[in-house]
Amino acid sequence: MEMLIGRALQFQSFHSSVDAIFWHQLSSYKVEQQKLDASPVVIHGRFNTYSRSAISIVFGKAPENSSIKECIAEGTLINANTQQEFVEANVKEIRESMGKKLLESIEKDTVAEKPNELIQFLLFSYADIKSYRYHYWCLFPSLKNTSLWIVKGSQPAESVIPSNIISPKILEFWKTSDFTQRSFFIVAKNENGRWLVLPLKELPRCLNNRLDYFIFVVDSFQLQEYPSWPTRNLLAYLSIKFNLEKTRIIMYRDGVNSDSLSRSIYLDLVSQKNQDSSQPLSTVGWERNGKGQLGPRVVNLSSLIDPVLLSESASMLNLSLMRWRLVPQLNLGIIQNTKCLLLGAGTLGCGVARNLVSWGVRHITFVDYSNVAYSNPVRQSLFTFEDCKRKHPKAQCAASRLKEIYPKMFSEGHSISIPMLGHPIYKSEVERTKRDYQTLENLFLSHDAIFLLTDTRESRWLPTVMATSLNKILINSALGFDSWLVMRHGSLSQGENRLGCYFCNDVFAPSNSVIDRTLDQTCTVTRAGCTNIATAIAVELFVSLLQHPDGIGAPVCNKDATVLGELPHQIRGFLHDYSLFKISGKAYQQCSACSECIINEWKKRKWDFVLQAINDSDYVEELCGLRLVQQLGERAGAMEEWDSDNESILA
Amino acid sequence: MTVSAISFQQHLLQLIPTFTNRGILCELVEVFEPILQLQWQAKPYSDEKTSFEEDESEMIYVLPDVSVQAWIRFSPSFQVPQFFFQLYSNGCFPLTKLENVTALLRPENRELAMDALAIGDCPASNGIAWYVHPCCTQTFFQTAQVSKQDTSYLPMWILYIHRLLSPITTPMIEALDDKSS
């Protein structure tokens, strides 16, 4: 502190500390009580010798029994009703009004009875409650153009005051007086040589009786050399009210329970007329904002208290931690931004959707033609009993249920049918089916990945054709009673190493699998665990595929191929022995779904091709060459029969 | 809730005078369980020296410290104390991104902190708060072998918290040091 000697004292400004609780209380007060009334509201601030020039702003009046460890500053909140009102407010007038109030307190000496009138402050705000944004500006008023105070001497307080005697007396003073007395008080030696702690109103007695006294000011500081704002206002009080030309103050920086004054500093000060002292007193004290400029602050608390945003950040946290802690190269953005189309909103569809949401996918569209049935809710996790009673369409119901789980989800459902081979389209249904087909095609165009989760073989044919032609990621999952299949279809970009599709191992085009079947043969009857396993693996395969630099064109890869490990083609699992197989196969040139002739024909003729393929049962097999393969197969079979007839004769 | 001879509430009550002597604002709140609410200012980690500038001839402006709101509660599932906190820069801007929080910590603590921190519902206030995951705390207590009946139960745990969050939690440690001296 020696560096200050001979220099004019400078002061540290206070910083407001306003937390979410304050704004929440203000919001509640505004909505429930204040409404449009712009009358001032009582608030208070708390600080102590360790609060490093920060003052915590608290809503409401200071409690009478506030802890003796804190100093209390009484404040006023003025909350504007509109942002315009806030922006256009005359801040100079507000500032001068507070300065006038401070000066009045000094001149009329109400400070003597309530010393903490020297540290009254103002908070001017506008609360945009709906968007959780709060504009505010704090004013800690001080008077400008008062006398300067030159430091004549400075030393540790313990060198001028016996701390072992004074410290307990300070504690006793704080215990017995109310909070208005704590920030400024006097320590004086009376006529009998006894040290006393006195309220500030005893200053005239100390002056008149020429007592040996020190004025204590509770100092919350960041930099040792600079006392804080309360000291400035105290010195203005001494200068204006008592016209003191010199004074001795103690910057009280110890805790009130401390038994020493080791942190506190004694200052011997001499007043010097400020060169601006001929100017009328004006006021300063608006707080600087977060950029260090004189201006209001805007606090956006939506990330802290807006439930929708809380949901967003919390749901991504687990994935972010995965990336921070375990897989730094994990590309979460590509997962989040991939638009997924789920064909089928049944057991597989619900399971896949849930897993996709866990991975951060935020755009899911469902396609399903049926309504929620009473048998669905126990196996299909997005539906409830109420949905059955109200006969909600599955696609839309699943979409809105996802939004209930995660509000920022983009999800929608389409109740359309998928044209299927083996299910002829009658004349009366052509228009409706064509509309459904066009909706389906638009959905394919607008999404990045397709999940084939329907319940029949033939319903997967058209999506396979379209996805292959449009080069969309396609993840296919199918269930048996105790077995399951998950596979990714190949891409034309893989060239001659193109991986196969669901139909590449077939020598017949798909046909109507539900005609003339019993109930147990038409419904997929499957062990409950199969679905959960299949849907989990389907989504994991999809996410791994996204991590590969080649994406849809990625070949079958070993365990180090992606940051998440292997990238197989097909996975088949069997619950009866808990086994799992990884299989790969190339695309079949005569495939009924992904062969080039099929794809090209679809590209050329679109709906006309689909209509012909569905209504002419031989067309697809003829086009892709499967009819020829069948004929060759029949011939080979006949020749074998001939040969085996010979053997039987011989036997 | 009773935990052997000394209840968790009693442990919290023992901390209050220690912390308040060091200027940490403390309040014991009862929200279905005893929770100690704390508030203080902390100087974050920085390589740069504290700078200031003149606001006007008599006033200087120093960049504010970080405001810390914290809560201590007992995790019934993990049977360990749990530390929640909110950080505000410039007195009012909440820090809700992990990288912004860890940037305030000592470089040697950051990786540990990133492993141990999570975000969740604030126990005694609306909104969310950061917390030190109690499964990491469980591991600490298994190693430290401090009994719940020991008066140093919470102080030892605070040392562990400080290892992760230093220098944000320095005032708590200084308060404990003041008490022991």
Interface residues (C-beta under 8 A of the other chain):
Chain A: A8 L9 Q10 F11 Q12 S13 H15 S16 S17 V18 D19 A20 I21 H24 R46 N48 T49 Y50 S51 R52 S53 A54 S56 S67 K69 E70 Y136 S142 K144 L148 Q222 L223 Y226 R232 G255 N257 S258 V284 R288 N289 G290 G292 R297 V299 L301 S303 L304 I305 L310 S313 A314 L317 S320 L321 W324 R325
Chain B: P17 T20 N21 R22 G23 I24 L25 Q39 W40 Q41 K43 T50 F52 E53 E54 D55 E56 S57 E58 M59 I60 Y61 V62 L63 P64 D65 S67 Q69 Q86 Y88 S89 N90 G91 C92 F93 P94 T96 L98 M114 D115 A118 I119 G120 S125 N126 G127 I128 P171
